[in-house]
Amino acid sequence: MNSSKRLVLVLCLVSSLSFAVALGHAAENTVAEASAVEVGSKVDGFQSLFNGSDLEGWAGAVDNYEVVDGSIRTRKGKGGVLHTPEKYTDFVVKFEFKLPPAGNNGLAIRYPGTGDAAYAGMCELQVLDTEHPRYKNLDPRQAHGSAYGMIAAKRGFLLPTGEWNSEEVTVQGSTIKVVLNGTVILDGDLANVTEFMADSPHPGKDLKEGYFGFAGHGDSVEFRSIYIKKLP
């Protein structure tokens, strides 16, 4: 190959490499822009609760949570309820979550702001790596998606730990519906519950309004793409 052809080939390779790098940067910027959502912005009637970068717009146990790679994560060994500053009556909330092995967390539904979300609030919806050997003796009312201690959810619809699951929860009156990865795993009415796990009553189950949040139990469970919509 003569020198002029070799020069042309080198220039073409450099040009191609530069284009590839530029394309990669453009893709990174697109992903960053897509994940950056202003708190309060609305998409199809759903209001964003998380901006993907910090805990702006959250209250409660803020110091026990952190933002890592665009998701809210419970600090290892920490817990408590991280909740919205606004109370809700009837609503739909949708989000994605990722569990570590044996991970345990929960959704605080109509939480009053103090106390145990599972008892003081309307309920705590389980977020749990249900099939882990640690939970082999689990009460059915403790499985993922269950209204803790009151109504059992269907099992077998969680993705493997380390993968992102999608979930949508509808709270209307005394009823709760949970859709996990496209499957309804819970559709129940707390007003009809008369038997409680360990005979422990849930004094908050009839609350008409309260905060929405995450009830951490020391495991690094992650949440992202969190949106809520008030129902009439």
matplotlib code that plots the C-alpha trace (Angstrom):
import matplotlib.pyplot as plt

x = [0.0, 1.5, 1.8, -1.1, -3.5, -2.2, -2.8, -6.4, -7.1, -5.7, -7.8, -10.9, -10.3, -9.7, -12.9, -14.9, -13.5, -14.3, -17.9, -18.3, -17.1, -19.4, -22.3, -21.5, -21.5, -24.7, -26.3, -25.0, -26.5, -29.8, -30.0, -29.0, -31.7, -34.3, -33.6, -33.6, -37.2, -38.3, -40.3, -43.9, -43.8, -46.6, -46.7, -50.2, -51.7, -49.1, -46.9, -43.2, -42.1, -38.4, -36.0, -33.4, -30.6, -31.4, -34.2, -35.8, -39.5, -39.2, -39.7, -39.3, -36.2, -34.3, -30.9, -31.4, -31.7, -29.4, -29.6, -27.3, -27.3, -30.6, -32.5, -33.5, -31.8, -32.1, -28.7, -27.4, -28.5, -30.8, -34.6, -37.6, -40.2, -39.2, -42.5, -44.1, -44.7, -48.3, -51.0, -53.2, -56.6, -57.3, -54.4, -52.5, -48.7, -46.3, -42.6, -39.7, -37.8, -34.8, -34.2, -30.9, -30.9, -33.3, -34.1, -36.9, -38.7, -42.3, -44.7, -46.2, -49.9, -51.8, -49.0, -49.9, -46.3, -45.3, -45.3, -45.0, -46.4, -47.8, -50.0, -50.3, -50.9, -53.6, -51.1, -47.6, -47.4, -44.6, -41.5, -39.6, -37.4, -40.1, -38.5, -35.2, -34.5, -34.4, -38.2, -39.1, -41.4, -43.1, -46.8, -48.6, -49.6, -45.9, -45.1, -44.2, -47.2, -49.2, -51.0, -48.8, -50.5, -53.9, -54.2, -51.9, -50.7, -50.1, -46.5, -44.3, -44.2, -41.1, -38.1, -34.7, -32.9, -30.8, -33.4, -35.8, -39.4, -42.3, -45.3, -48.5, -50.7, -54.2, -55.7, -59.4, -61.5, -60.7, -59.5, -56.0, -54.9, -51.3, -50.0, -46.5, -44.8, -48.2, -50.0, -52.5, -51.2, -53.5, -57.0, -58.6, -60.7, -59.2, -62.7, -63.4, -60.4, -61.3, -58.3, -54.8, -51.5, -50.4, -53.7, -52.2, -54.8, -54.1, -55.6, -54.7, -56.3, -59.4, -57.5, -58.9, -55.7, -52.0, -48.6, -47.1, -43.6, -41.0, -40.6, -37.0, -35.8, -32.1, -31.6, -30.4, -33.6, -33.8, -36.6, -36.8, -39.3, -41.8, -45.1, -48.4, -51.8, -54.7, -58.1, -61.3]
y = [0.0, 3.4, 6.2, 8.3, 5.3, 4.6, 8.2, 8.1, 4.8, 6.3, 9.4, 7.3, 5.2, 8.3, 9.9, 6.7, 6.5, 10.1, 9.6, 6.5, 8.4, 11.3, 8.9, 7.3, 10.7, 11.6, 8.3, 9.0, 12.5, 11.2, 8.6, 11.3, 13.6, 10.9, 10.0, 13.6, 14.3, 17.4, 16.6, 17.5, 17.2, 15.2, 12.4, 11.1, 12.5, 11.0, 13.3, 12.6, 12.0, 11.5, 13.5, 10.8, 12.8, 13.6, 13.4, 16.7, 16.5, 13.7, 13.8, 11.5, 9.3, 11.1, 10.5, 6.8, 6.7, 7.7, 8.2, 5.8, 5.5, 7.2, 5.2, 5.7, 3.1, 2.3, 2.7, -0.6, -1.3, 1.7, 2.0, 4.0, 5.6, 7.9, 9.6, 12.2, 15.7, 15.5, 13.2, 11.3, 9.7, 7.6, 7.3, 5.2, 4.9, 3.2, 2.6, 0.2, -1.7, -3.9, -6.4, -7.7, -11.3, -11.6, -7.9, -6.5, -3.2, -2.1, 0.5, 2.8, 3.3, 6.2, 6.5, 9.0, 10.2, 8.3, 4.7, 1.4, 1.7, -1.8, -1.0, 2.8, 3.3, 1.8, -0.9, -1.8, -3.5, -6.0, -5.5, -8.7, -11.4, -13.9, -17.0, -16.6, -19.6, -17.1, -16.8, -20.5, -20.3, -17.1, -16.5, -16.0, -12.6, -11.6, -12.4, -9.7, -7.5, -8.6, -6.2, -7.1, -9.4, -9.0, -10.1, -12.5, -11.8, -14.3, -15.6, -16.4, -13.2, -11.5, -11.3, -12.7, -10.6, -7.9, -7.3, -4.3, -5.1, -2.9, -2.4, -0.4, 0.0, 1.4, 2.5, 3.4, 3.6, 0.5, -1.5, -2.1, -3.6, -4.5, -5.3, -6.8, -7.1, -7.0, -9.5, -8.7, -10.3, -8.6, -7.3, -7.0, -5.0, -4.2, -3.5, -7.2, -8.3, -9.8, -12.1, -10.8, -12.5, -13.3, -11.9, -8.4, -5.8, -3.0, 0.1, 2.3, 0.1, 2.3, 5.6, 7.7, 9.5, 9.6, 9.8, 7.4, 6.2, 3.4, 1.5, 0.4, -2.6, -2.4, -3.9, -2.0, -2.2, 0.3, 2.3, 4.5, 6.0, 6.8, 8.4, 9.0, 10.1, 11.2, 9.6, 11.5]
z = [0.0, -1.0, 1.5, 0.1, 0.5, 3.9, 5.0, 3.6, 5.6, 8.8, 8.4, 7.8, 10.9, 13.0, 11.7, 12.4, 15.9, 16.6, 15.4, 17.6, 20.7, 19.9, 19.4, 22.8, 24.5, 22.9, 24.1, 27.6, 27.6, 26.3, 29.2, 31.7, 30.4, 30.4, 34.1, 35.3, 36.2, 38.0, 41.2, 40.6, 36.8, 35.3, 32.8, 31.7, 34.9, 37.1, 39.2, 39.7, 43.3, 42.5, 40.4, 40.1, 41.7, 45.4, 48.0, 47.2, 48.1, 50.6, 54.4, 57.4, 57.8, 55.0, 56.6, 56.4, 52.6, 49.8, 46.0, 44.0, 40.2, 39.8, 42.5, 46.1, 48.3, 52.0, 53.7, 54.8, 58.4, 58.4, 58.2, 59.0, 56.8, 54.0, 52.9, 50.8, 52.4, 51.2, 52.4, 50.0, 50.1, 47.0, 44.6, 42.1, 42.5, 40.1, 40.5, 39.8, 42.5, 42.8, 45.6, 47.0, 48.1, 51.1, 50.7, 52.9, 52.6, 52.4, 51.1, 53.7, 52.7, 54.3, 56.9, 59.7, 60.1, 63.2, 64.4, 62.6, 59.0, 59.2, 62.2, 62.6, 58.9, 56.7, 55.9, 54.8, 51.5, 51.6, 49.3, 50.0, 48.3, 49.3, 48.0, 49.8, 52.1, 55.0, 54.6, 54.2, 57.2, 56.1, 56.9, 53.6, 54.7, 54.8, 51.1, 48.6, 47.8, 50.8, 53.1, 56.0, 58.5, 56.8, 53.2, 51.4, 47.8, 45.1, 44.9, 42.0, 40.0, 41.2, 38.9, 40.1, 42.7, 41.1, 38.3, 38.1, 38.8, 38.0, 40.3, 40.4, 43.5, 43.5, 46.8, 46.7, 49.9, 51.9, 48.8, 47.6, 44.3, 43.5, 40.0, 39.8, 36.5, 34.8, 37.0, 39.7, 42.9, 45.4, 45.1, 48.5, 50.9, 54.3, 55.6, 55.4, 57.4, 60.7, 61.4, 61.9, 61.9, 65.4, 66.6, 66.4, 65.4, 62.9, 64.4, 61.4, 58.7, 58.5, 58.0, 55.1, 54.3, 55.0, 53.5, 50.9, 51.5, 51.9, 55.1, 55.2, 57.3, 57.0, 53.5, 50.5, 48.4, 45.5, 44.0, 40.9, 38.4, 41.1, 40.0, 41.8, 40.7, 42.9, 42.2, 42.5]

ax = plt.figure().add_subplot(projection="3d")
ax.plot(x, y, z, "-o")
ax.set_aspect("equal")
plt.show()
